[in-house]
Amino acid sequence: MQSKEQAFSADQQQAEIFFNSNEQKAVEKDEKQARSTLNKFRETLNQKVTYFNGLIINDLGDGCLCIFDSAVDAVKCAKEVQEVF
């Protein structure tokens, strides 16, 4: 897996990107439950992105931006994260 510095080097590279954003409405209904779900999301995301050889570029609180060397890995990762939620 690459570091952020390697991912943003001057060398041209092909990367597959996935972006995810969760709904703000969950926080409005039950803040404690929303925080618990968000923590579970972050933990799951870290595990799955690492497993599929990706890199989390930015964590936006209720969303994330990730890159992968392979479109197949990006889709598999997104599918597995989605299955948890």
Helices and strands as residue ranges (DSSP letters): H 4-7, E 16-21, H 25-29, H 31-51, E 54-59, E 63-68, H 71-84
